[in-house]
Amino acid sequence: MMTTPSSRTWTLPGLQLQDVTLPVPLDHAAPAGAQIELFARVVTADGGADRPYLVFLQGGPGSEAPRPLDAASPAWLARALREHRVVMLDQRGTGRSTPVGPDAALPEGAIAGAATLREATASQQARYLTHFRADAIVADAELLRGHLGVETWSLLGQSFGGFTTLRYLSAAAGSVATALFTGGLPNIGPDMDAVYAATWHGMIGRSERHWDRFPGDRDRFRRLADAADAGRLRLPDGQRVGVERLRRLGHLLGASQGAARLHYLLEMDPASAAFSHDLAAALPFGGRNPLYAVIHESCWADGTATRWAADRAQPTEVLADPTLLAGEHIHRSLFAEDPELEVWAEAADLLAEHEWPALYDPAALRAADVPGAAAVYYDDAYVPREFSMDTASLLSRLRPWVTSEYEHNGLRASGETVLDHLLDLAAGRRTA
């Protein structure tokens, strides 16, 4: 494990890139303890070396930052680079920041007697994983900001990245020049059940609209659910797909063009190899980004234990009808069905009982003198509008933009449009 920061620069057409790696504490409450690596890539357009920094906080949790291929990849990057240098931060546990995985080497001194998380006990795994929430990510970012010698920088938070941005405003608003949210203004307070109840009922509506739009898809899906219930639905590697796991294909309906993607999948011959492979690719949650499943519910836990909130809030009509689909709803049985997640099953149970500390401070948010803007998607499948607007009301200088034009992935799907709108709103160049 490295003990000093490192940096290297390289180029892509029209871009200069600086790769920065520095050690940060696994537990920020014990800064002299075990250290992990934090990776960030600073992306600068030709001629933009003096522009202010904009930190992109990726959705998830558990996914690394995008890897630019050119100035327009991801699609919003070119707009950001006209005014900023963009910091692509690999949040702890992802990408080139010390990754979380069953066989990834643990940092020295992290868990006594274990070189990897697979070798650790479930309680040791769970304790380790408590250090990968938004509060730790913000503390990491503050160390990176100091390392780069930046007094203040702006934030762009997509989905879970918006949750992290809100934590930033709670904990270190003085470091933030501008705060931008895209589909990521979370509920504040311990009432997780209300959030999951809202998302479940939203998915019921999305399911019914899909079946109405594509006659025949419901019967196809019901036949797949029957096969899943009988243990006959398998992935190419032989994994069994149960009804609850299959139901999570509904996550496609939360994104632009997702309904068409689901339809194209369902019209395939379910006995074909192509269907089996495409089904595997379409299912959310898996071994590549295990944090997405293992600590997913904790991102909503503002001073409470999760206790399998999505399971608890699942409506009876959904339980009775497998054609009522799920979105980002973690089901406990997922850890038994997926061999890549099975290693985390006991730790996930322990984390479900963990009393998570509060992430947000309403008084600090009211006092935050930070301009900003938020894209609030009218029918967001994952972050319900009503909770977002309640949270927006705490931030006196935040300008919300409620739109039905885009789904939860509007930042990516819109090209430059969503980011351009938010930058103009925050800067006062646009009134609505």
Sequence and secondary structure as in RCSB ss.txt:
>XXXX:A:sequence
MMTTPSSRTWTLPGLQLQDVTLPVPLDHAAPAGAQIELFARVVTADGGADRPYLVFLQGGPGSEAPRPLDAASPA
WLARALREHRVVMLDQRGTGRSTPVGPDAALPEGAIAGAATLREATASQQARYLTHFRADAIVADAELLRGHLGV
ETWSLLGQSFGGFTTLRYLSAAAGSVATALFTGGLPNIGPDMDAVYAATWHGMIGRSERHWDRFPGDRDRFRRLA
DAADAGRLRLPDGQRVGVERLRRLGHLLGASQGAARLHYLLEMDPASAAFSHDLAAALPFGGRNPLYAVIHESCW
ADGTATRWAADRAQPTEVLADPTLLAGEHIHRSLFAEDPELEVWAEAADLLAEHEWPALYDPAALRAADVPGAAA
VYYDDAYVPREFSMDTASLLSRLRPWVTSEYEHNGLRASGETVLDHLLDLAAGRRTA
>XXXX:A:secstr
   S EEEEEEETTEEEEEEEEEEESSTTSTTS EEEEEEEEEEETT TTS EEEEE SSSS      SBTTBST
THHHHHTT EEEEEE TBSTTSSB  TTSB  TTSSTT SBTTTS HHHHHHHHTT SHHHHHHHHHHHHHHHT 
S EEEEEETHHHHHHHHHHHHHGGGEEEEEEES     SS HHHHHHHHHHHHHHHHHHHHHHSTTHHHHHHHHH
HHHHTT  B TT  B  HHHHHGGGGGGGSTTHHHHHHHHHTS TTSHHHHHHHHHH    SSSHHHHHTTGGGG
 SSS  SSHHHHH  HHHHH TTS  SS   TTHHHH HHHHTTHHHHHHHHT        HHHHHH    EEEE
EETT SSS HHHHHHHHTT TTEEEEEESS  TTHHHHTTTHHHHHHHHHHHTS   
